[in-house]
Amino acid sequence: MNSGVSEIVGDMIKMPLTNGGYAYYPLKFGNDAMHNRKYSIFVTKGQTEEDASLLMATTLTGARTILVGSYDELLDRLHAIPWKENRINTREGKMYRKIAPSYDALNQLIQEFKKNHEKLV
């Protein structure tokens, strides 16, 4: 059982999930959102083969899960977003993100997923 509190592990943020697992995302993504107003959407890989991967977004207050699915499917969805792409190397491997042109644009994209009846968390 996790404690419900995110923690920093090296260059990553370890975020507890409601199913008892964890998602890892780069500390840089969180810092960019909180300190530089650079909001992004990215994919975190499940920690085991049985774990689903997550399409997540950084917000003013941290990160939130948008979609759950297979890593390859979510990565394809990420690459289809017409925003500037960025990738960094982390202890978890190479991670890709799309940088939102604004916080409003990020929220609009999340609303588009809802409107299209995507599986949201």
VMD Tcl script that draws the C-alpha trace (Angstrom):
set ca {
  {0.00 0.00 0.00}
  {1.39 3.41 -0.87}
  {1.26 6.46 1.38}
  {-0.51 8.74 -1.10}
  {2.38 11.25 -1.10}
  {4.64 11.85 -4.08}
  {8.38 11.70 -3.50}
  {11.54 12.53 -5.42}
  {13.64 9.53 -6.43}
  {16.80 10.66 -8.22}
  {15.70 12.62 -11.29}
  {12.11 11.31 -11.12}
  {8.92 12.00 -9.18}
  {7.30 8.84 -7.83}
  {3.55 9.50 -7.78}
  {1.17 7.10 -6.02}
  {-1.79 5.84 -8.05}
  {-5.23 4.92 -6.75}
  {-4.68 1.23 -7.62}
  {-1.78 1.02 -5.16}
  {0.94 1.30 -7.81}
  {3.17 4.20 -8.78}
  {3.89 6.32 -11.83}
  {7.31 7.81 -12.39}
  {7.80 11.01 -14.33}
  {10.78 13.36 -14.70}
  {11.30 15.93 -11.98}
  {12.09 18.36 -14.83}
  {8.51 18.07 -16.14}
  {7.10 18.99 -12.73}
  {9.59 21.81 -12.19}
  {8.87 23.22 -15.65}
  {5.14 23.36 -14.86}
  {5.47 24.86 -11.38}
  {8.35 27.29 -11.94}
  {8.41 28.05 -15.67}
  {4.72 27.70 -16.61}
  {5.73 25.11 -19.20}
  {2.93 22.53 -19.20}
  {3.29 19.21 -20.93}
  {1.65 15.93 -21.72}
  {3.66 12.71 -21.61}
  {3.51 8.91 -21.29}
  {4.73 6.93 -18.29}
  {5.42 3.25 -18.76}
  {3.87 0.68 -16.44}
  {6.36 -0.63 -13.91}
  {5.65 -4.28 -14.75}
  {4.35 -5.98 -17.90}
  {0.92 -6.30 -16.29}
  {0.74 -2.58 -15.43}
  {-0.96 -0.23 -17.86}
  {0.88 2.84 -19.06}
  {-0.50 6.34 -18.49}
  {-0.89 9.46 -20.59}
  {-0.35 12.24 -18.07}
  {-0.27 16.02 -17.97}
  {1.60 18.43 -15.72}
  {-0.65 21.08 -14.20}
  {-0.32 23.96 -11.76}
  {-0.59 21.55 -8.82}
  {1.35 18.51 -10.06}
  {0.51 15.80 -12.56}
  {-2.75 14.12 -13.45}
  {-3.61 10.98 -15.36}
  {-5.60 11.48 -18.55}
  {-5.68 8.09 -20.29}
  {-4.76 4.53 -19.39}
  {-3.64 2.01 -22.01}
  {-0.74 0.26 -23.66}
  {2.56 2.12 -23.88}
  {2.78 1.94 -27.68}
  {-0.82 3.11 -28.17}
  {-0.39 6.04 -25.81}
  {2.96 7.01 -27.34}
  {1.29 7.08 -30.77}
  {-1.42 9.33 -29.32}
  {1.23 11.59 -27.82}
  {3.13 11.91 -31.10}
  {-0.14 12.85 -32.88}
  {-0.56 15.98 -30.73}
  {0.58 18.94 -32.86}
  {2.70 20.65 -30.21}
  {6.45 21.04 -29.82}
  {8.07 17.72 -28.86}
  {10.84 17.32 -26.33}
  {12.63 14.24 -25.00}
  {14.99 13.72 -22.12}
  {17.01 10.81 -20.80}
  {16.10 9.67 -17.29}
  {16.90 6.71 -15.07}
  {13.70 5.16 -16.50}
  {15.01 5.61 -20.05}
  {14.07 8.09 -22.76}
  {10.87 10.01 -22.05}
  {8.96 12.09 -24.57}
  {6.63 14.99 -23.95}
  {4.63 17.51 -25.90}
  {4.79 21.04 -24.56}
  {1.47 22.86 -24.50}
  {1.44 26.33 -26.03}
  {-0.52 27.45 -22.93}
  {-2.25 26.12 -19.85}
  {-5.58 26.77 -21.55}
  {-4.47 24.69 -24.56}
  {-3.61 21.81 -22.20}
  {-7.03 21.98 -20.57}
  {-8.70 22.18 -23.97}
  {-6.91 18.99 -25.07}
  {-8.04 17.21 -21.91}
  {-11.62 18.34 -22.63}
  {-11.31 16.99 -26.20}
  {-10.44 13.57 -24.79}
  {-13.54 13.77 -22.55}
  {-15.77 14.92 -25.41}
  {-14.58 12.01 -27.57}
  {-15.51 9.61 -24.75}
  {-11.95 8.52 -24.13}
  {-11.24 6.46 -21.03}
  {-10.29 9.12 -18.52}
  {-9.08 8.56 -15.02}
}
mol new
graphics top color blue
foreach p $ca { graphics top sphere $p radius 0.5 }
foreach p [lrange $ca 0 end-1] q [lrange $ca 1 end] { graphics top cylinder $p $q radius 0.2 }
display resetview
